[in-house]
């Protein structure tokens, strides 16, 4: 998970959400997809928080 770029994590998250919205999976598979989606969402948030910090530092330095 840590090796995923923001774009890769976001693409995978979109795919997970699509699968969950489509339905037709077992409860166990749905739970696994949900857990994967949560992990991907956290990864995206980590990337975004890092970007916010970099922007704030750049603004401070200029």
Helices and strands as residue ranges (DSSP letters): H 6-22, H 27-61
